[in-house]
């Protein structure tokens, strides 16, 4: 069990963010304020088609800031996409980045930023605090409510050669500004809403039980869980409801502030491992793993898990376990199945466990786990 | 907070500002300022890279290069990265290297230490590049550094060499050479000039006016203006030695101009022609005497022929075998006189030839005749 000392040193880093309807339109003003003369606008084809990249572009144009659009970003951004983005950034003589989209364009934008200022391959930054030179200014406009890449110190990039996901953790990756606008969320698909919602829940739960948690991260983590619990099922049924969308966006923001400072745990380490091989959506992997991770970790932080449980089992009595509640919750919103039904092969579990065991997210897991323990969790999730 | 005086419309603006949504409600960011400073540094860097001098920044404690400008790489044929891996002293020839090891690594140079010397940098190909190198000690962030600025002096050395040759030529010329400013005040006189005019020390000539070296004050006074008006002059005149004695000189002068054609100074070349003048005079006297002698020969011939004609007349009237002998002897005397006449004619031709030669005229092919042909023409 994790023993916490309330006097133990903690640091809480928060980027500047502006929440509310129309926040997206401030992109131009803030880009100008950051001294951006030529912007690289990083997005993905879906967001561009939905018109949100154009909306940001209009704001930049209004501020008389020229920009170049880079939309060649896939889900789980590849190292090659980052390096290609850096070429565009340099050739267009950009001096600032605006990212519009979910976790993938934002992580890609973070990668482009640090590579452009450090002149190193993106894969060399893998690990914690390995970014010596700060990146150019980065403004993020999230269009999903889950990754929290707009406020976090993490970027996850797929190493195409090794077929694995690398985690880069550095305070230098925290964007300079997040424009948290609910409107772009209205064009999210049902599946994307489910997966990203479960991602936010995983962030909040893992941050709350993290060995790096603090009173400040606890506040944000619990609020995130409360908001997800109340708003996520409702927004799936009413996707155009701006208030509900905003609640999920705030939930993601709270979760991001919590996990960016407290970090996450083994569920994320295992999800990264899965995504490296199987190209599965990050939120879905977390969703399929979270209940099993809670079961494995519960004894290490029972009070904390119980407080989360208290949010989920209101009116359902004390018999239900949190793991069960979480499982029921994800199924209730439509995230069904297991790793097996997601296409994961049982033979791959030892290799998946080894990779997860090397992931930096494991460092703050409330329970010290051996590689074999991770294998057991995969097996339960199978 | 005192906001009661704000009108209602402005209250909304103020509220926006207070909650951080004003146009200028900015979170502190050093980035724009850093960008500006960076741009300034890049501009300065571009200036340094554009200069022809090679600039080296050296860690004083290690003697290794910390930074170089683009010209340093261009001069030496190395990339910047390659240069930064080479100790500064290794950029010099082995004979000079040790000197720069000491100079570049002294971290205890006094503040503002500065030294200038010449040395040879070694290029990648091994070519020695002569440079004038200025070394200064500086301190950045408390760390001692040496800034070395090397200027390629290859052209300067060549120019100095050429100048030295020209100077030696001037100094060693047996002709007198004077350089004066545009007012005629002497700037330079070579040893030849001092020797011709009888000066032991050249210093006594400097700053005098050209006019003081000529007997004719009019010529002396006008020579500077004449050269400036006509660009050049060549004249024989009488010079005035240091001891006041006159002597014959030939003066040729010209204006020295800059690249733009503007006059810088005037230069005079003085040749002592006393000997030539005296020789010419002697020749003239000799020719006059020769002419007189030839005329005497002609008169003498006539004087001999007249009584000889009388003797021949008498002899022809005498019927005596001796008369024949007298006539034979008279013919012989006439032949001798004729030979004397011929000698006179030849002497006259030689005299004319010598005069023409001494006067510098070359007889043209059409006018040149042989002495024998001339002799026949004369008869």
Interface residues (C-beta under 8 A of the other chain):
Chain A: X16 X18 X29 X33 X34 X35 X95 X136 X137 X176 X177
Chain B: X20 X21 X23 X26 X27 X29 X31 X32 X35 X36
